Structures are given as structure tokens and as C-alpha cells.
Amino acid sequence: MQDLHDLGLMLDRNTPLLLVESHEETRVLELLTRVAIKRGLALQQWSLTEGLRRLGFGEDVSGSETFQPVDALKQIKAREQGGLFVFCDLHPFLEEPLVVRLIKDIALQHERFGKTLVLLSHRLEAPPELQRLAMSFDLQLPDESQLLSLVKEEAQRYAKHSGRKVKTDAATLQQIVANLRGLTFSDARRLVRGVIVDDGAITQDDVPEVSKAKMALLDMEGVMSFEYDTARFGDVAGLNIMKSWLEQRRQPFLQDSADRPRGLMLFGVQGSGKSLAAKAVAGSWGVPLLRLDFASLYNKFFGETERNLREALKLAETMAPCVVWMDEVEKGLGQDSNDAGVSQRLLGTLLTWMAEREAQVFVVATANNIHALPPELMRKGRLDELFFVDLPDAEVREAILTLHMEKRGLQPQRFDMPLLAQLSAGFSGAELEQAVVSAWHAVRSLDDGDGISTETLMREIQRTQPLSVTMAEQLNSLRSWARGRAVSAD
């Protein structure tokens, strides 16, 4: 009903040209038909396959000579009666001067004849000549109550045909409905139907599948990607202060309270687990994880890079509640005098969004080189906290080694873990994992999978020169900067 009301208001304003971006062509046409019937307007539809034809009622129209948009527009221009004229998928022809001129001619006739053109496509951009004559109309997306009703309808349909009730629980149903937000009715229905028909149930395994399918429908893969492989805090050794901080803010974020958390920055030594921690936030909170790739944002055409960022951030809001992971953020927002100001414009767009967004989007930004970042990015209000991730101490190194051993079917109790933790002083989490992997490959090459021992791991550790040695000066500088400016993550 809201769509019908809004469309009527646009017609009351004597708008000569309506632009409707939507994948729901059938729904838009049904809406226009209802408006036309209510107002007693003639309604005609054009498509490249059928030409200009009557839609539902009104005078008969011969489409045989109107398959080309120019011919259809000329016929409409010659009419002396008003009406609604819907052009489906005209966007490829909006670069042709004759098509643009004819549309403008018809729009300028509106005051005299009452002819309204409606351009309907999945994506539209009005040429400059038409922009002041046009208004955009957006269909209302379903809210949570409508989505819940849709899920129940599909469950009842499945039960009627299969004779079996759909199995689910209240918490999972709530997550599915939340993940469907931002989709059209038809897209949401298709996703729900696919989930139910697959196994007759709606389970936790379906939640990430729905999020991934939603990302594909919203068509922003590349710039903003869906990270299917999330983690849990149990997969992250150490970082106990940060874990406690996040746990305190879990419910305020998920309940969308007025004081919900906005995000955090993780910086520190390479390989210290920042990326895994970002994945763990989404996994533990049970929300989708989106990764913003700054490298994919950049476009050679002026203004396109900023547009890519705006569309990516809009997508994040559509996917809410979610976590947006900005990995190695300094590579996209660092100061660069050779990019014609692109990085500065990107920064301005991002800062405005971070400060003003209202959607449930939690930002996790990670950086290796904190010195390259602009200070305004780290201001409170845009991000809630700045955490420094240092090299793990002996206790955390032992926990990391234990995690990687167990992943490979090894039994940590068979090893002298305190000794290995002591020998690996100065190692990052990534370097500890690589030591376990190298030891595994070393014994497998000898066809002796059970032969991994404390001595094998000791040899691999002693062969490794960690970054804490090769980059000691940079690490000391990073620690010095973090002292008094950031909170230790562990």
C-alpha cells in the first residue's frame, strides 16, 4: 500500500518521466496497473521482443511496427491522449541521441497531454538532458514481519506438498529473517524456498548459505566479498583483553541498541592473528562477514573509485547486521601524492559513513603500518577502540602450537610444550603455524607420519629467523608508538 501511495504522489506532482530500478518487473507492472485503473489512465508497455502493446486494458495497440524504441517513441509522441507508457529494459538505448531527444519531447508534452513515461530496468542512469525532468521511484523492501510471514508461507507450502513439517528453532529463524533483509520479495522467496526444499529444515548451516546467496544477488562480488570461512574466539589464542571487550558489546550490537558498538582497529606485527580475530568477531556473533578489498575499489575513470566505495558501503548496510573487515586498510587510505587525490576523497567518503551510519554494521579494520594511516580515521566516534596486537608470550605461544597440532591430528601431550614455547620466543602466530607445517612435511617426506617429535619441531623452530629479528627496529618503533596510544589486545 505504501508503494501505491508513493507512486500516486509522484503522478500528482505531474512528473513526466519516472525511473524505476528493480529486478521485480512483474511486481512493478502490477503496481502500475493498479494505479492506472484507479486513475482511469491508459496503460501501455514496450519491450524489445513485443514492441508497444496494451497492458491489461485500454485501446488496442499494434506492436508490429514498434519493436524498435525509436518507432515506439514516435508513436507515443504523435498521440494526443495521455496515459502511462512503460518501457522495459530501455537502458542500452539511452546512449542514442535520437532516443534521448524523443523521450525529452514526450516529457515536454506532459503539461498539455498528460503523457507519463516510465523507464523500468535493473539499472538506470538518466542522461544529463533528462535528469531535471525525471524522478526515481524505489519499491519498498519487505520488513522483518513481512519476511517472517514469507518464510511461514513457504514452510506451509512445503508441508502441504510433502506431508512433513519444516524443522527449525526460534533463534535460527530469527537469523534467517535478519539475513534476508535488503532483498526483494521475489528474491527472498526464492532463497527461502531453496533452503527449505533442500532438506526440509531451516538450520544454522543455512545461515551462511543465505548470506552468501544474498551477496551474489546484490552483485558486489570483488569490491565487497562474502567471507564464508569465519572462526570462533576458541580458534584464536590469546587476545584476552580484546575478547572480553567484544563479549561485553555482543548483545548491544545484536539488539541494535542506541549505544551499539561501531568498530575497532587492530594493528601490530604481521602474522600476529589480526585477520583471524576479525573473522572470529563475525563467527562468534553469528553475523555475516564482509571483506572490503581496497585494491578492487580503484578505477581508472574519474569518480568511479568513490562510487565503488559508496556502493560497497550501501551493500554493507543492506547486509546488516554484519561485520565489515577492512584488511590492511593503510594500503587503501595511506597518504599518496601521486593518485590525483583519490585516496583523500575515499577517506572523506569513508569517514562520513563511519560517523553517520545508523545500520548494524561493525567495522574491524586491520593494519600493519599504523604510521601510514591518517589520524582522523582512528578518532573515537568512528571507531570505539584501538588495539595493539603484540607478539605472543610463552603461554599464548604454547596455546597456538596446541591449536595447530590438534588441527593436524597430533597429540600435544606427546610433546614438551613448555620447551617448544620457550624456544620460539619472538615468533608470531603465523611463524609458529609454519613451524608445525614444516615439521609435518619433513616427516611425511620420509613416509613416517607418526614420527613427529619434540626434536623435529625444535629443528624447524631453530631454522626459522622470525620477523622480530629481521625487522627488530620497526617492531620497537611500533611498540613505542602504541605505548599510551592504544590498548593491548592481550
C-alpha positions in Angstrom: 0.0 0.0 0.0 2.9 2.4 0.7 4.3 1.8 -2.8 0.8 2.6 -4.3 0.6 5.8 -2.2 4.1 7.0 -3.2 3.6 6.3 -6.9 0.3 8.2 -6.8 2.1 11.2 -5.2 4.6 11.3 -8.0 1.9 11.3 -10.6 0.1 14.1 -8.6 3.3 16.1 -9.0 3.0 15.9 -12.7 6.3 14.1 -13.1 6.8 13.4 -16.9 9.5 10.8 -16.5 9.7 8.1 -13.8 12.8 5.9 -13.4 12.3 2.6 -11.7 15.4 0.5 -10.9 14.1 -3.0 -9.9 14.6 -6.7 -10.7 10.9 -7.2 -9.8 9.4 -6.3 -13.2 6.2 -8.2 -12.6 5.6 -6.5 -9.3 6.2 -3.1 -10.8 3.9 -3.7 -13.7 1.2 -4.9 -11.3 1.6 -1.8 -9.3 1.4 0.5 -12.4 -1.7 -1.4 -13.5 -3.5 -0.7 -10.2 -2.5 3.0 -10.4 -3.8 3.2 -14.0 -7.1 1.5 -13.1 -7.6 3.7 -10.0 -7.0 6.9 -12.1 -8.6 5.8 -15.3 -5.4 6.1 -17.3 -4.5 4.2 -20.5 -1.5 1.9 -19.9 0.9 0.6 -22.5 4.1 -1.4 -22.2 7.1 -1.6 -24.6 9.7 -4.3 -24.8 12.2 -5.2 -27.5 10.6 -8.6 -28.0 7.0 -7.5 -28.2 7.1 -3.8 -29.2 4.4 -1.4 -27.9 1.2 -3.2 -26.6 -1.8 -2.7 -24.4 -1.2 -3.7 -20.8 -4.4 -5.1 -19.4 -6.9 -2.6 -20.7 -7.3 0.5 -22.8 -7.2 0.8 -26.6 -5.6 -1.8 -28.8 -2.0 -1.1 -29.9 -0.3 -2.7 -32.8 3.2 -3.7 -31.8 4.3 -5.0 -35.2 5.8 -1.7 -36.2 7.1 -0.6 -32.8 9.8 -3.2 -31.9 12.5 -0.5 -32.2 12.4 2.1 -29.4 12.5 5.0 -31.9 9.4 3.8 -33.6 7.5 3.3 -30.4 8.5 6.7 -29.0 7.5 8.4 -32.3 4.0 6.7 -32.0 3.7 7.9 -28.4 4.8 11.4 -29.3 2.1 11.6 -32.0 -0.7 10.7 -29.6 -2.9 13.4 -28.3 -4.2 11.4 -25.4 -2.5 10.9 -22.1 -1.6 7.7 -20.2 1.2 5.7 -18.7 3.8 4.3 -21.1 6.2 1.7 -19.5 9.5 0.9 -21.3 11.1 -2.2 -20.0 14.9 -2.5 -20.4 15.4 0.6 -22.5 18.8 1.3 -20.7 21.0 0.1 -23.6 19.4 2.7 -25.9 19.8 5.7 -23.7 23.1 6.5 -25.3 21.4 7.1 -28.7 20.8 10.8 -29.3 17.5 10.3 -31.2 16.1 8.1 -28.4 17.0 10.7 -25.8 15.6 13.5 -27.8 12.3 11.7 -28.4 12.0 11.0 -24.6 12.6 14.6 -23.9 10.0 15.7 -26.5 7.3 13.5 -24.9 8.2 14.7 -21.4 7.8 18.3 -22.5 4.3 17.4 -23.8 3.2 16.3 -20.3 1.5 19.6 -19.3 -0.5 19.5 -22.5 -1.4 15.9 -22.9 -0.6 14.2 -19.6 1.7 11.5 -21.0 4.0 9.9 -18.4 6.9 7.7 -19.5 8.1 5.0 -17.0 11.6 3.5 -17.7 11.9 0.2 -15.9 15.1 -1.8 -15.7 17.5 -3.4 -13.2 19.8 -0.4 -13.5 19.2 3.1 -14.9 21.1 6.3 -15.3 19.3 9.2 -16.9 21.3 11.2 -19.5 22.1 14.8 -18.4 19.4 16.1 -20.8 16.7 14.2 -18.9 17.8 14.4 -15.3 15.8 17.5 -14.5 12.6 16.0 -16.0 12.9 12.7 -14.2 12.3 11.3 -10.7 13.3 8.0 -9.3 10.8 5.6 -7.7 12.1 2.8 -5.4 10.0 -0.1 -4.4 9.7 -0.6 -0.6 11.7 -3.7 0.5 9.9 -6.1 2.9 10.4 -5.5 6.6 11.1 -8.3 9.2 7.4 -9.0 9.8 6.8 -9.4 6.1 9.8 -11.6 5.7 8.7 -13.8 8.6 5.3 -14.2 7.0 7.0 -15.1 3.8 9.1 -17.8 5.5 6.0 -19.2 7.1 4.1 -19.3 3.8 6.9 -21.3 2.2 7.1 -23.6 5.1 3.3 -24.2 4.9 3.6 -24.8 1.1 6.3 -27.4 1.7 4.3 -29.1 4.4 1.2 -29.3 2.2 3.1 -30.9 -0.7 5.5 -33.2 1.2 3.3 -34.0 4.2 6.2 -33.1 6.6 6.6 -30.0 8.8 9.6 -27.9 8.3 12.0 -28.3 11.3 13.7 -25.2 12.8 14.1 -23.2 16.0 13.2 -19.6 17.0 16.9 -18.4 17.1 17.7 -19.8 13.7 14.5 -18.5 12.2 15.3 -15.0 13.5 18.8 -15.2 12.0 17.5 -16.3 8.6 14.9 -13.4 8.6 17.6 -10.9 9.6 19.9 -12.1 6.8 17.0 -11.8 4.2 16.7 -8.0 4.9 17.5 -5.9 2.0 16.2 -8.4 -0.6 13.1 -8.0 -2.7 10.1 -10.2 -2.1 10.8 -12.4 -5.1 14.5 -12.9 -4.3 13.8 -13.6 -0.6 11.1 -16.1 -1.5 13.5 -18.0 -3.9 16.2 -18.2 -1.2 13.8 -19.4 1.5 12.3 -22.0 -0.9 15.7 -23.3 -1.7 16.7 -23.6 1.9 13.5 -25.5 2.8 13.4 -27.8 -0.2 17.0 -28.8 0.3 16.4 -30.9 3.5 13.0 -29.9 4.9 14.6 -27.9 7.6 16.0 -24.4 8.5 19.2 -24.9 10.4 22.3 -23.0 11.5 24.1 -24.4 8.4 21.7 -22.5 6.2 22.5 -19.1 7.7 25.9 -18.5 5.9 24.5 -20.1 2.7 21.7 -17.5 2.7 24.2 -14.7 3.3 26.4 -15.9 0.5 23.5 -16.2 -1.9 22.3 -12.7 -0.9 25.7 -11.3 -1.7 25.6 -12.8 -5.2 22.1 -11.4 -5.8 23.3 -7.9 -4.7 26.1 -8.2 -7.3 29.1 -6.6 -5.5 31.5 -9.5 -5.5 35.0 -8.3 -5.9 34.8 -4.9 -4.2 32.9 -6.4 -1.2 33.2 -10.1 -0.8 31.4 -12.6 1.5 33.8 -14.5 3.7 32.3 -17.9 4.1 35.1 -19.2 6.3 34.6 -17.4 9.7 36.1 -18.5 13.0 35.3 -18.6 16.7 37.1 -17.0 19.6 38.1 -20.5 20.6 40.1 -20.6 17.4 42.1 -17.6 18.5 44.8 -18.0 21.1 45.5 -15.0 23.4 44.0 -11.6 22.8 42.0 -12.0 26.0 41.5 -8.3 26.7 40.1 -7.7 23.2 37.9 -10.9 23.5 36.4 -9.6 26.8 35.8 -6.2 25.3 33.9 -7.7 22.4 31.9 -10.1 24.6 30.6 -7.1 26.6 29.4 -5.5 23.4 27.9 -8.5 21.7 24.3 -8.1 23.0 24.1 -4.3 22.5 25.2 -4.8 18.9 22.8 -7.7 18.1 19.9 -5.9 19.9 20.5 -2.8 17.9 20.6 -0.6 21.0 21.2 3.2 20.8 24.7 2.7 22.2 25.7 -0.2 20.0 29.4 -0.6 19.2 30.7 0.8 15.9 34.1 -0.9 15.4 37.7 -1.3 16.3 41.1 -1.1 14.8 43.7 -3.9 15.1 47.3 -3.1 14.4 50.5 -4.9 15.1 53.1 -7.3 13.8 52.4 -9.2 10.6 51.2 -12.7 11.2 50.0 -12.0 14.8 46.4 -13.1 14.2 44.7 -9.9 13.3 42.8 -11.4 10.3 41.8 -14.4 12.3 40.5 -12.1 15.1 38.4 -10.2 12.5 36.8 -13.5 11.3 36.2 -14.6 14.9 34.1 -11.4 15.7 31.6 -12.4 12.9 31.7 -16.1 13.7 31.2 -15.6 17.5 28.4 -13.0 17.0 26.7 -15.2 14.4 26.5 -12.5 11.7 27.8 -12.3 8.1 31.4 -11.3 7.5 32.1 -9.0 4.5 35.6 -8.1 3.4 36.2 -4.8 1.7 39.0 -5.0 -0.8 40.6 -1.6 -1.3 42.6 -2.8 -4.3 39.4 -3.6 -6.2 37.9 -0.2 -5.5 40.3 1.7 -7.6 39.1 2.5 -11.2 40.9 4.4 -13.9 37.8 6.6 -14.6 37.4 9.8 -12.6 34.9 9.4 -9.8 34.3 5.7 -10.3 36.5 4.7 -7.3 34.5 6.8 -4.9 31.3 5.4 -6.4 32.6 1.9 -5.9 33.1 2.7 -2.2 29.7 4.2 -1.8 28.0 1.2 -3.4 30.1 -1.2 -1.2 29.1 0.7 2.0 25.5 0.7 0.9 25.7 -3.0 0.4 27.1 -3.4 3.9 24.1 -1.6 5.3 21.8 -3.8 3.2 23.5 -6.9 4.7 23.2 -5.6 8.3 23.6 -6.9 10.9 27.1 -7.8 9.8 30.8 -7.2 10.3 32.8 -5.4 7.7 36.5 -6.4 7.7 38.8 -3.8 6.2 42.1 -5.7 5.8 45.4 -3.8 5.6 43.5 -0.5 5.5 46.7 1.5 5.2 47.1 0.3 1.6 43.9 1.9 0.5 43.8 5.0 2.7 47.5 5.8 3.1 48.8 9.2 2.1 49.8 9.2 -1.6 50.6 12.4 -3.5 50.6 10.6 -6.9 46.9 9.4 -7.0 45.3 12.8 -8.0 43.6 13.0 -4.6 41.7 9.7 -4.9 42.8 8.4 -1.5 41.8 11.6 0.1 38.3 11.5 -1.5 38.0 7.9 -0.5 39.0 8.8 3.1 36.4 11.6 3.2 33.6 9.2 2.0 34.6 6.5 4.5 34.9 8.9 7.4 31.5 10.4 6.8 29.9 7.0 6.6 31.7 5.7 9.7 30.5 8.7 11.7 26.9 8.9 10.5 25.8 5.3 9.7 22.8 4.0 11.5 22.8 0.4 10.3 24.1 -2.5 12.4 27.5 -2.6 10.8 30.5 -3.3 12.9 33.8 -2.4 11.4 37.0 -4.3 12.0 40.0 -2.5 10.4 43.4 -4.2 10.5 46.7 -2.5 9.7 50.4 -3.5 9.8 51.8 0.0 9.4 49.9 2.3 11.7 52.2 5.3 10.8 50.8 5.3 7.2 47.2 5.9 8.4 45.6 9.3 8.7 44.9 10.2 12.4 41.3 11.2 11.8 40.5 7.6 10.9 41.2 6.5 14.5 39.1 9.2 16.2 36.6 7.9 18.8 33.1 8.0 17.4 34.2 6.4 14.2 35.9 3.5 15.9 35.4 2.6 19.5 38.9 1.3 20.3 42.4 0.9 19.0 44.0 -2.4 19.9 47.7 -3.3 19.6 48.5 -6.9 18.9 52.0 -7.7 20.0 54.0 -10.9 19.6 52.5 -13.8 21.8 54.1 -14.5 25.2 55.2 -18.0 26.2 51.7 -19.1 27.5 50.0 -17.9 24.3 52.7 -19.5 22.1 52.0 -22.8 23.8 48.3 -22.4 23.1 48.9 -21.5 19.4 51.2 -24.6 19.0 48.5 -26.7 20.6 45.8 -25.4 18.2 47.8 -26.1 15.1 48.9 -29.6 16.3 45.3 -30.6 17.0 44.2 -29.4 13.6 46.6 -31.9 12.1 45.7 -34.8 14.3 48.7 -34.5 16.6 48.5 -35.1 20.3 50.1 -32.1 22.2 50.6 -34.1 25.3 53.2 -36.2 23.5 55.4 -33.1 23.1 57.4 -30.9 25.5 55.2 -27.9 25.0 56.9 -25.6 27.6 60.2 -26.2 25.9 58.9 -25.5 22.4 57.2 -22.3 23.7 60.5 -21.2 25.3 62.5 -21.9 22.1 60.0 -20.0 19.9 60.3 -16.7 21.8 59.8 -13.8 19.3 57.7 -15.9 16.9 54.4 -14.7 15.6 51.3 -16.9 15.3 51.9 -17.4 11.6 55.5 -18.4 12.2 54.5 -20.9 14.8 52.0 -22.5 12.4 54.6 -22.7 9.7 57.0 -24.5 12.1 54.3 -27.1 12.7 53.6 -27.4 9.0 57.3 -27.7 8.1 57.8 -30.5 10.7 54.8 -32.3 9.3 56.1 -32.2 5.8 59.6 -33.2 6.9 58.4 -36.5 8.4 55.9 -37.2 5.7 58.6 -37.0 3.1 60.3 -39.8 5.0 57.0 -41.7 4.9 56.9 -41.6 8.7 53.7 -39.7 9.6 53.9 -40.8 13.3 57.5 -39.7 13.7 56.9 -36.0 14.5 58.6 -35.4 17.9 59.7 -32.5 20.1 63.1 -32.7 18.4 61.6 -32.4 14.9 59.7 -29.2 15.9 62.8 -27.9 17.7 64.8 -28.2 14.5 62.2 -26.3 12.5 61.9 -23.6 15.0 65.7 -23.1 15.2 65.9 -22.9 11.3 63.4 -20.0 11.3 64.5 -16.4 11.6 61.4 -14.6 12.8 60.3 -11.1 11.8 61.1 -9.9 15.3 64.7 -10.4 14.5 64.8 -9.3 10.8 62.5 -6.3 11.5 63.5 -5.5 15.1 63.8 -1.8 14.5 60.3 -1.5 13.0 58.8 -3.6 15.8 60.4 -1.5 18.5 59.1 1.6 16.8 55.6 0.1 16.6 55.7 -0.8 20.3 56.9 2.7 21.2 54.0 4.3 19.3 51.4 2.0 20.8 52.5 2.7 24.3 50.0 5.2 25.7 48.0 5.5 22.4 46.4 2.0 22.2 45.1 -0.8 24.3 47.0 -4.0 24.4 44.9 -6.8 22.9 46.3 -9.4 25.4 
